[in-house]
Amino acid sequence: MRWALARTLIESGYDLDLKSLLTNTLESLRVERETWAVEETVRRMKELQAKGMDVKSAEVKPLPVDVPALAGELYDFILDRLRGYYADRGVPAAHFNAVAELKPASLYDFDTRIDAIGTFAALPEAEALAAANKRIGNILKKADIAIPAMEDPALFAEPAERALGEAVEAALDDTTAALRQHDYVRVLNRLALVRPQVDAFFDQVMVNADDAAIRANRLTLLKRLTDRFGAVAAIGHLSA
């Protein structure tokens, strides 16, 4: 089957870094190719010298190879083949796309994320949070100011944004270890609990406030939330 090798890696439970494997293999092939070119050049130069001919015409120069770019293309090709594998398993295309956007290095890790997205999608909070993440993504794309790495609680001007700030900080603290352990189900289940605060924020707070500092602070808060979701998958794909 066209995805048999990828399936073997997924179902084996072996957390292989496919991206590094492709890059290292291609780099080895590039070195071998250049070595062959040098050896071929020497061989042809000796042949021409024996015939009293100009040796410069015998030079063999291999075309340059962009190893990172080629490795990326191969990785994308493998992911594209996996669409059929997951479709056969009944995984919705939106779930596949949510994980594929992150391009996890390991196919086993890719599969773990797929399972987590399936569990998350069944939660009552999933649709609203997916829509919120999609909305946040659009807001951040249009941001015309620098977004700080951390929000400043002192700049919270509305009760709803203060409540969201507290909820996000608690969720980040609670999910850091689980994320490190690749326990994506636990991460998403915990993040689902912030839905009431997210809903209240968008109902009661204007993100693009006139005050630049307050606006940047609100963008930072939203970015930190969506970044934690995005550490598992681009769940905005789950929103119609």
BABA-800430 format. One record per residue (C-alpha): residue in three letters; x negated, y negated, z negated; residue number from 1. Coordinates in pm, 1 decimal, padded with zeros to 6 digits. Layout:
! residues N
SITE, Ala, X, Y, Z, NUM
...
This chain:
! residues 240
SITE, Met, 00000.0, 00000.0, 00000.0, 1
SITE, Arg, -00111.6, -00352.0, 00073.2, 2
SITE, Trp, -00116.9, -00453.0, -00294.9, 3
SITE, Ala, -00234.5, -00116.2, -00435.8, 4
SITE, Leu, -00570.5, -00244.3, -00566.3, 5
SITE, Ala, -00412.5, -00550.4, -00728.5, 6
SITE, Arg, -00145.6, -00328.7, -00883.9, 7
SITE, Thr, -00416.0, -00101.3, -01025.0, 8
SITE, Leu, -00585.9, -00398.6, -01190.3, 9
SITE, Ile, -00255.3, -00519.4, -01333.9, 10
SITE, Glu, -00134.6, -00186.3, -01465.7, 11
SITE, Ser, -00472.8, -00076.5, -01599.1, 12
SITE, Gly, -00465.0, -00341.7, -01869.5, 13
SITE, Tyr, -00818.7, -00440.9, -01773.1, 14
SITE, Asp, -00858.9, -00817.2, -01814.7, 15
SITE, Leu, -01092.5, -00867.0, -01519.2, 16
SITE, Asp, -01189.4, -01219.2, -01414.9, 17
SITE, Leu, -01098.9, -01184.0, -01048.5, 18
SITE, Lys, -01209.2, -01534.8, -00956.1, 19
SITE, Ser, -01560.1, -01479.1, -01090.9, 20
SITE, Leu, -01577.0, -01137.4, -00926.5, 21
SITE, Leu, -01488.6, -01283.1, -00586.4, 22
SITE, Thr, -01733.5, -01570.8, -00625.6, 23
SITE, Asn, -02020.5, -01347.8, -00739.0, 24
SITE, Thr, -01957.0, -01093.8, -00462.9, 25
SITE, Leu, -01944.8, -01358.9, -00193.6, 26
SITE, Glu, -02259.5, -01521.8, -00328.5, 27
SITE, Ser, -02438.7, -01186.7, -00313.0, 28
SITE, Leu, -02323.9, -01139.2, 00044.7, 29
SITE, Arg, -02440.7, -01490.6, 00131.5, 30
SITE, Val, -02786.9, -01419.0, -00007.9, 31
SITE, Glu, -02803.6, -01086.9, 00178.5, 32
SITE, Arg, -02697.8, -01261.6, 00498.8, 33
SITE, Glu, -02966.1, -01526.1, 00464.0, 34
SITE, Thr, -03226.9, -01260.9, 00383.3, 35
SITE, Trp, -03128.5, -01068.7, 00696.9, 36
SITE, Ala, -03154.4, -01390.9, 00899.3, 37
SITE, Val, -03509.0, -01449.1, 00777.2, 38
SITE, Glu, -03607.7, -01091.0, 00848.2, 39
SITE, Glu, -03448.6, -01105.5, 01193.0, 40
SITE, Thr, -03630.1, -01430.6, 01268.1, 41
SITE, Val, -03966.5, -01277.3, 01175.0, 42
SITE, Arg, -03896.0, -00969.6, 01385.5, 43
SITE, Arg, -03801.5, -01171.3, 01692.1, 44
SITE, Met, -04093.9, -01410.2, 01649.0, 45
SITE, Lys, -04333.5, -01114.5, 01648.9, 46
SITE, Glu, -04169.0, -00974.5, 01962.5, 47
SITE, Leu, -04198.8, -01305.9, 02146.7, 48
SITE, Gln, -04551.6, -01366.5, 02025.1, 49
SITE, Ala, -04649.4, -01026.8, 02164.7, 50
SITE, Lys, -04509.3, -01140.7, 02500.6, 51
SITE, Gly, -04686.5, -01479.5, 02479.4, 52
SITE, Met, -04354.4, -01669.6, 02453.5, 53
SITE, Asp, -04246.9, -01972.9, 02247.2, 54
SITE, Val, -04154.1, -01845.0, 01901.4, 55
SITE, Lys, -03929.0, -02142.5, 01814.7, 56
SITE, Ser, -03651.8, -02004.8, 02030.7, 57
SITE, Ala, -03634.0, -01697.9, 01810.2, 58
SITE, Glu, -03514.7, -01875.7, 01496.2, 59
SITE, Val, -03193.7, -01734.6, 01350.0, 60
SITE, Lys, -02995.8, -01979.3, 01139.9, 61
SITE, Pro, -02684.5, -01839.3, 00967.5, 62
SITE, Leu, -02385.0, -02065.8, 00953.7, 63
SITE, Pro, -02341.4, -02227.4, 00611.2, 64
SITE, Val, -02088.3, -02057.2, 00384.6, 65
SITE, Asp, -01882.2, -02249.4, 00127.7, 66
SITE, Val, -01862.2, -01972.1, -00131.2, 67
SITE, Pro, -01623.0, -02146.2, -00377.2, 68
SITE, Ala, -01384.2, -02239.3, -00097.3, 69
SITE, Leu, -01390.9, -01890.8, 00051.4, 70
SITE, Ala, -01340.7, -01731.1, -00291.4, 71
SITE, Gly, -01040.8, -01957.9, -00341.5, 72
SITE, Glu, -00893.1, -01855.6, -00009.3, 73
SITE, Leu, -00934.1, -01487.0, -00093.1, 74
SITE, Tyr, -00775.7, -01538.1, -00433.9, 75
SITE, Asp, -00479.0, -01716.5, -00274.7, 76
SITE, Phe, -00447.9, -01433.3, -00022.3, 77
SITE, Ile, -00432.1, -01178.2, -00305.6, 78
SITE, Leu, -00166.9, -01381.9, -00487.4, 79
SITE, Asp, 00037.6, -01405.6, -00171.5, 80
SITE, Arg, 00027.7, -01027.4, -00137.8, 81
SITE, Leu, 00147.3, -00999.2, -00498.2, 82
SITE, Arg, 00472.7, -01172.7, -00409.2, 83
SITE, Gly, 00592.7, -00849.1, -00255.4, 84
SITE, Tyr, 00479.5, -00646.5, -00555.5, 85
SITE, Tyr, 00674.4, -00862.5, -00799.2, 86
SITE, Ala, 00974.7, -00890.7, -00569.1, 87
SITE, Asp, 00992.3, -00511.0, -00571.5, 88
SITE, Arg, 00993.7, -00526.4, -00951.0, 89
SITE, Gly, 01288.1, -00767.1, -00943.7, 90
SITE, Val, 01091.6, -01071.5, -01059.9, 91
SITE, Pro, 01258.0, -01391.9, -00933.1, 92
SITE, Ala, 01048.6, -01604.0, -00698.6, 93
SITE, Ala, 01079.5, -01898.9, -00939.3, 94
SITE, His, 00911.2, -01695.1, -01213.8, 95
SITE, Phe, 00631.8, -01590.6, -00980.3, 96
SITE, Asn, 00577.1, -01949.1, -00863.2, 97
SITE, Ala, 00571.5, -02077.5, -01221.6, 98
SITE, Val, 00272.8, -01855.9, -01298.3, 99
SITE, Ala, 00105.9, -01869.3, -00957.3, 100
SITE, Glu, 00075.2, -02247.6, -00984.1, 101
SITE, Leu, -00172.5, -02197.5, -01270.4, 102
SITE, Lys, -00378.0, -01942.4, -01073.3, 103
SITE, Pro, -00485.4, -01731.9, -01373.6, 104
SITE, Ala, -00828.5, -01577.8, -01322.3, 105
SITE, Ser, -00713.3, -01233.4, -01438.1, 106
SITE, Leu, -00432.7, -01041.4, -01266.4, 107
SITE, Tyr, -00355.9, -00865.5, -01593.8, 108
SITE, Asp, -00318.2, -01206.6, -01757.1, 109
SITE, Phe, -00103.3, -01313.4, -01461.5, 110
SITE, Asp, 00128.0, -01020.3, -01530.9, 111
SITE, Thr, 00140.5, -01100.8, -01903.0, 112
SITE, Arg, 00254.9, -01451.5, -01818.0, 113
SITE, Ile, 00516.9, -01316.9, -01577.3, 114
SITE, Asp, 00663.8, -01105.8, -01857.0, 115
SITE, Ala, 00663.0, -01404.0, -02092.9, 116
SITE, Ile, 00843.6, -01622.6, -01841.3, 117
SITE, Gly, 01107.0, -01354.6, -01797.7, 118
SITE, Thr, 01165.4, -01347.8, -02174.0, 119
SITE, Phe, 01172.3, -01726.7, -02195.6, 120
SITE, Ala, 01416.1, -01761.6, -01904.7, 121
SITE, Ala, 01670.6, -01557.0, -02098.2, 122
SITE, Leu, 01673.4, -01804.8, -02388.2, 123
SITE, Pro, 01962.4, -02054.6, -02407.4, 124
SITE, Glu, 01710.1, -02339.7, -02432.4, 125
SITE, Ala, 01520.9, -02239.8, -02117.9, 126
SITE, Glu, 01719.9, -02423.9, -01852.9, 127
SITE, Ala, 01723.1, -02756.4, -02036.7, 128
SITE, Leu, 01354.1, -02736.7, -02122.5, 129
SITE, Ala, 01262.4, -02639.3, -01766.6, 130
SITE, Ala, 01455.0, -02942.2, -01640.6, 131
SITE, Ala, 01286.2, -03162.0, -01901.5, 132
SITE, Asn, 00941.2, -03038.1, -01797.2, 133
SITE, Lys, 01022.9, -03109.3, -01435.5, 134
SITE, Arg, 01139.9, -03457.1, -01530.5, 135
SITE, Ile, 00828.6, -03519.7, -01738.8, 136
SITE, Gly, 00611.0, -03410.2, -01449.5, 137
SITE, Asn, 00777.7, -03663.2, -01220.1, 138
SITE, Ile, 00742.5, -03938.9, -01480.4, 139
SITE, Leu, 00372.3, -03867.6, -01528.5, 140
SITE, Lys, 00309.0, -03867.7, -01152.8, 141
SITE, Lys, 00451.7, -04219.3, -01132.8, 142
SITE, Ala, 00264.2, -04350.2, -01436.0, 143
SITE, Asp, 00067.7, -04663.7, -01349.2, 144
SITE, Ile, -00129.0, -04688.0, -01671.9, 145
SITE, Ala, -00397.9, -04481.0, -01842.4, 146
SITE, Ile, -00254.9, -04211.9, -02069.1, 147
SITE, Pro, -00443.7, -04167.0, -02398.8, 148
SITE, Ala, -00542.4, -03822.2, -02520.4, 149
SITE, Met, -00345.1, -03859.2, -02845.5, 150
SITE, Glu, -00034.1, -04051.7, -02936.9, 151
SITE, Asp, -00035.1, -04300.9, -03223.4, 152
SITE, Pro, 00255.2, -04238.5, -03466.4, 153
SITE, Ala, 00234.9, -04601.2, -03572.7, 154
SITE, Leu, 00360.5, -04698.0, -03225.5, 155
SITE, Phe, 00678.3, -04491.8, -03247.6, 156
SITE, Ala, 00952.9, -04751.0, -03222.7, 157
SITE, Glu, 01259.8, -04525.1, -03220.3, 158
SITE, Pro, 01371.4, -04250.8, -03461.9, 159
SITE, Ala, 01414.1, -04006.7, -03172.4, 160
SITE, Glu, 01056.5, -04044.5, -03054.2, 161
SITE, Arg, 00927.1, -04011.4, -03408.8, 162
SITE, Ala, 01128.1, -03691.1, -03448.1, 163
SITE, Leu, 00992.5, -03558.0, -03118.6, 164
SITE, Gly, 00640.4, -03652.0, -03219.2, 165
SITE, Glu, 00670.8, -03455.6, -03542.4, 166
SITE, Ala, 00828.2, -03159.4, -03361.5, 167
SITE, Val, 00556.3, -03153.9, -03094.4, 168
SITE, Glu, 00274.5, -03169.7, -03348.3, 169
SITE, Ala, 00426.5, -02884.1, -03545.6, 170
SITE, Ala, 00476.1, -02678.0, -03229.8, 171
SITE, Leu, 00119.7, -02736.9, -03115.1, 172
SITE, Asp, -00015.1, -02631.8, -03454.1, 173
SITE, Asp, 00202.1, -02320.2, -03454.2, 174
SITE, Thr, 00109.0, -02208.3, -03102.6, 175
SITE, Thr, -00264.9, -02271.5, -03083.4, 176
SITE, Ala, -00364.7, -01932.2, -03222.3, 177
SITE, Ala, -00100.5, -01747.0, -03019.6, 178
SITE, Leu, -00218.6, -01915.4, -02701.3, 179
SITE, Arg, -00576.3, -01816.0, -02774.5, 180
SITE, Gln, -00456.2, -01456.5, -02820.5, 181
SITE, His, -00257.5, -01469.9, -02493.1, 182
SITE, Asp, 00064.2, -01413.3, -02686.8, 183
SITE, Tyr, 00264.2, -01615.0, -02436.4, 184
SITE, Val, 00603.8, -01491.8, -02553.0, 185
SITE, Arg, 00535.2, -01627.3, -02899.7, 186
SITE, Val, 00414.4, -01957.3, -02756.3, 187
SITE, Leu, 00724.2, -02011.6, -02543.3, 188
SITE, Asn, 00962.9, -01895.5, -02815.4, 189
SITE, Arg, 00814.1, -02151.4, -03052.4, 190
SITE, Leu, 00820.1, -02429.5, -02795.6, 191
SITE, Ala, 01186.4, -02354.8, -02725.5, 192
SITE, Leu, 01264.5, -02483.9, -03075.0, 193
SITE, Val, 01182.6, -02840.7, -02973.2, 194
SITE, Arg, 01478.7, -02861.1, -02737.3, 195
SITE, Pro, 01701.4, -03068.1, -02975.1, 196
SITE, Gln, 01429.6, -03329.6, -03016.5, 197
SITE, Val, 01359.7, -03335.4, -02642.1, 198
SITE, Asp, 01729.0, -03384.7, -02564.9, 199
SITE, Ala, 01759.9, -03662.6, -02822.1, 200
SITE, Phe, 01446.7, -03833.3, -02690.8, 201
SITE, Phe, 01574.0, -03854.4, -02335.4, 202
SITE, Asp, 01919.9, -03961.0, -02454.4, 203
SITE, Gln, 01797.9, -04237.5, -02683.1, 204
SITE, Val, 01452.6, -04350.8, -02570.8, 205
SITE, Met, 01345.8, -04539.4, -02260.6, 206
SITE, Val, 01009.8, -04393.7, -02161.6, 207
SITE, Asn, 00899.5, -04685.2, -01946.1, 208
SITE, Ala, 00917.9, -04949.2, -02216.4, 209
SITE, Asp, 00814.3, -05305.1, -02132.7, 210
SITE, Asp, 00540.2, -05291.4, -02396.4, 211
SITE, Ala, 00243.3, -05117.7, -02226.6, 212
SITE, Ala, 00110.9, -04969.7, -02552.1, 213
SITE, Ile, 00446.0, -04818.4, -02644.6, 214
SITE, Arg, 00493.8, -04688.9, -02290.2, 215
SITE, Ala, 00150.1, -04525.9, -02289.2, 216
SITE, Asn, 00219.5, -04373.7, -02629.8, 217
SITE, Arg, 00544.5, -04219.3, -02508.5, 218
SITE, Leu, 00377.9, -04083.2, -02197.7, 219
SITE, Thr, 00106.6, -03928.1, -02412.9, 220
SITE, Leu, 00364.6, -03755.6, -02631.0, 221
SITE, Leu, 00545.2, -03611.7, -02330.4, 222
SITE, Lys, 00221.0, -03505.7, -02166.1, 223
SITE, Arg, 00102.1, -03317.3, -02471.5, 224
SITE, Leu, 00431.6, -03128.5, -02482.3, 225
SITE, Thr, 00437.9, -03038.4, -02114.5, 226
SITE, Asp, 00066.8, -02948.7, -02122.0, 227
SITE, Arg, 00135.5, -02686.0, -02387.9, 228
SITE, Phe, 00415.9, -02539.1, -02177.5, 229
SITE, Gly, 00182.2, -02563.0, -01880.0, 230
SITE, Ala, -00081.5, -02360.5, -02062.3, 231
SITE, Val, 00151.6, -02063.7, -02006.9, 232
SITE, Ala, 00328.4, -02147.9, -01681.0, 233
SITE, Ala, 00473.0, -02435.3, -01480.6, 234
SITE, Ile, 00821.5, -02383.0, -01618.7, 235
SITE, Gly, 00961.9, -02669.5, -01414.9, 236
SITE, His, 00998.3, -02406.7, -01140.0, 237
SITE, Leu, 01280.3, -02252.8, -01344.5, 238
SITE, Ser, 01487.6, -02567.4, -01296.1, 239
SITE, Ala, 01708.4, -02568.2, -00986.7, 240
